């Protein structure tokens, strides 16, 4: 009697999914046209971001940090290379999304905290936080209001809910912008110099909020020029003149 040979394929263990990067950058280049030759803001940047990391991207002013954030969030177009995300258990280039697809993906998966806060001045703090929930349609109006209050409690600003942004301090506005970034409970938080314009005491408090979010399982990418923050990140990248010159993960390996 003949025996048929069979090939047994190893099933993917759930733990393998944990090691899959949430975001992958591969040889990302960004150049701008100038009167003379092209200016390269990013020169072949390659790295992965994994779930649960508190990743610090450190560099001086003009190093290319904000341009890099714009590549990761998809708000600007890259010149060459690829930025991929884990989408429905497969890698997809976000720069191949349509504008509507990108806006929907970003609204549900990524919260962005800006150095300049970017709160809408005509809306109350509560309404600023409710806005992304209302745009994505994840919650009913009652649910979005309750969640907005919950987020304001988290950043200790519930008593200011009805105020306009101009009536609170810069540090308080930054805390509101963090709460807004969490409105749709995104797994990834991107923070572009969130403490750069704050005094040291307020900046330390803001950083503490991010550390708590990391402990809750969020993946955080923070851009900063402050090298002294390096020990507080779980991993650091150093960018200089558009090039990635150091990755603490690779150095440790």
C-alpha positions in Angstrom: 0.0 0.0 0.0 1.4 3.4 -1.0 1.7 6.2 1.5 1.0 9.7 0.4 3.5 12.2 1.7 1.9 15.0 3.6 3.3 18.5 4.3 2.4 19.8 7.7 2.3 23.6 7.9 3.1 25.1 11.2 0.2 27.2 12.4 1.0 30.8 13.4 1.1 31.1 17.1 -0.7 34.1 18.6 2.6 35.3 20.1 4.0 35.6 16.6 1.5 38.4 16.0 3.0 40.4 18.9 6.3 40.5 17.1 4.8 41.9 13.9 5.6 45.6 13.6 2.7 48.0 13.8 4.5 50.5 11.5 7.4 49.8 9.1 9.5 52.4 7.3 11.6 51.2 4.4 14.2 53.5 2.7 12.0 56.6 3.1 13.2 59.6 1.2 11.6 63.1 1.1 13.0 65.9 -1.0 11.8 69.4 -1.8 12.3 71.4 -4.9 14.4 74.5 -4.4 15.7 77.2 -6.7 18.9 75.3 -7.0 19.3 71.6 -6.3 16.7 69.4 -4.5 16.8 69.6 -0.7 16.6 66.2 1.0 14.8 66.3 4.4 14.9 62.5 4.8 17.6 60.3 3.4 16.7 56.6 3.3 15.1 56.2 6.8 14.4 52.5 7.7 13.0 51.2 11.1 10.1 49.3 12.6 7.7 50.3 15.4 6.4 47.6 17.6 3.3 47.3 19.9 3.8 48.8 23.3 6.9 50.8 22.6 7.5 54.3 23.9 9.7 55.4 21.0 11.6 58.7 21.2 12.8 60.3 18.0 15.5 62.7 19.0 17.2 65.4 16.9 18.0 69.1 16.6 15.8 71.6 14.9 15.9 71.0 11.2 17.0 67.4 11.5 13.9 66.2 9.7 11.8 65.1 12.8 8.5 66.7 11.8 8.9 65.6 8.2 9.3 62.1 9.5 6.2 62.4 11.5 4.3 63.6 8.4 5.5 60.5 6.6 4.3 58.2 9.4 0.9 59.9 9.7 0.5 60.1 5.9 -0.3 63.8 5.9 2.6 64.4 3.4 3.7 62.4 0.4 7.0 60.7 0.3 9.5 61.0 -2.6 10.4 57.3 -2.5 10.4 54.3 -0.1 7.4 52.9 1.8 5.5 53.3 5.1 3.5 50.2 5.9 1.0 49.6 8.6 -0.6 46.4 10.0 -4.1 46.6 8.5 -6.5 43.7 9.0 -3.5 41.4 9.7 -1.7 42.4 6.6 0.9 45.0 5.7 -0.4 47.9 3.7 1.3 51.0 2.4 -0.5 54.0 3.8 0.6 56.1 0.9 -1.4 53.8 -1.4 -4.6 54.7 0.5 -7.1 57.1 -1.0 -7.5 60.3 1.0 -10.8 59.0 2.4 -9.3 55.6 3.3 -6.3 57.3 5.0 -8.5 59.7 7.0 -10.7 56.8 8.2 -7.6 54.6 9.1 -5.9 57.5 10.9 -9.1 58.5 12.7 -9.5 55.0 14.2 -5.8 53.9 14.7 -3.8 57.0 15.3 -4.0 60.0 17.7 -1.7 63.0 17.0 -0.6 65.5 19.6 0.9 68.7 18.2 3.3 71.1 19.9 1.0 74.0 18.9 -2.1 72.2 20.4 -4.3 73.0 17.4 -7.5 73.3 19.5 -10.4 75.0 17.8 -10.7 78.3 19.5 -14.5 78.6 19.1 -15.2 75.2 20.7 -15.2 74.4 24.4 -12.6 71.9 25.7 -15.4 69.3 25.8 -16.4 70.0 22.3 -12.8 69.8 21.0 -12.5 66.3 22.4 -15.9 65.2 21.1 -15.1 66.4 17.5 -13.0 63.5 16.3 -15.5 61.0 17.8 -18.3 62.7 16.0 -16.3 62.8 12.7 -15.6 59.0 12.9 -19.1 58.1 14.1 -17.9 55.5 16.6 -20.1 56.8 19.3 -23.6 58.2 19.7 -23.7 61.9 20.8 -24.5 60.9 24.4 -21.6 58.4 24.4 -19.1 60.9 22.9 -20.0 63.5 25.6 -19.6 60.9 28.4 -16.2 59.7 27.0 -15.0 63.3 26.5 -15.7 64.0 30.2 -13.9 60.8 31.1 -10.8 61.9 29.1 -10.9 65.3 30.8 -10.9 63.5 34.2 -7.9 61.5 33.1 -5.9 64.7 32.4 -7.4 66.4 35.5 -9.3 69.1 33.7 -12.9 68.1 34.1 -13.8 71.3 35.9 -12.7 73.3 32.9 -14.9 71.3 30.4 -17.1 74.3 29.3 -14.2 76.8 28.9 -12.8 78.0 25.6 -9.1 77.1 25.1 -8.0 80.8 25.5 -9.0 80.7 29.1 -6.6 77.9 30.2 -2.8 77.8 30.3 -0.5 76.3 27.7 0.2 73.2 29.8 -3.6 72.7 30.2 -4.2 73.1 26.5 -1.5 70.4 25.8 -3.3 68.1 28.2 -6.6 68.7 26.3 -4.8 67.9 23.0 -3.6 64.6 24.5 -7.2 63.8 25.6 -8.5 64.7 22.1 -5.8 62.4 20.6 -7.3 59.6 22.7 -10.9 60.3 21.7 -11.3 57.2 19.5 -9.1 55.0 21.7 -6.3 54.6 19.0 -3.6 52.1 19.6 -0.9 54.5 18.3 -0.1 58.0 19.7 2.1 60.3 17.7 3.4 63.4 19.6 5.4 66.1 17.8 7.5 68.1 20.3 4.6 68.0 22.8 6.7 69.6 25.6 8.8 71.9 23.6 7.0 75.1 24.5 6.3 74.3 28.1 8.2 75.0 31.3 10.1 72.1 32.9 7.6 71.4 35.6 4.6 71.3 33.2 6.6 69.4 30.6 7.5 66.7 33.2 3.8 66.4 34.1 2.9 66.0 30.4 5.6 63.4 29.9 4.1 61.5 32.9 0.8 61.3 31.1 2.4 59.6 28.2 4.2 57.2 30.5 0.8 56.2 32.0 -0.6 55.7 28.5 2.4 53.4 27.7 1.6 51.4 30.8 -2.0 51.0 29.5 -0.6 49.3 26.4 -0.5 52.3 24.0 2.2 52.5 21.4 3.8 56.0 21.5 6.1 57.8 19.1 7.4 61.1 20.5 9.5 63.6 18.6 11.8 65.8 20.7 15.0 67.8 20.7 15.7 67.1 24.4 18.4 64.4 24.7 17.9 64.3 28.5 14.6 62.4 28.0 16.4 59.4 26.4 16.4 57.3 29.6 12.6 57.6 29.9 11.9 56.1 26.5 11.8 52.3 26.0 13.8 52.9 22.7 15.4 56.0 21.1 16.2 56.9 17.5 18.6 59.8 16.7 18.1 61.6 13.5 20.6 64.1 12.0 20.4 65.9 8.7 17.7 63.6 7.5 19.5 60.4 8.3 19.0 57.9 11.1 22.3 57.7 12.9 21.4 55.8 16.0 18.9 53.2 17.2 19.2 52.0 20.8 17.4 48.7 19.9 20.1 47.8 17.3 22.9 48.9 19.6 21.6 46.8 22.4 21.4 43.8 20.1 
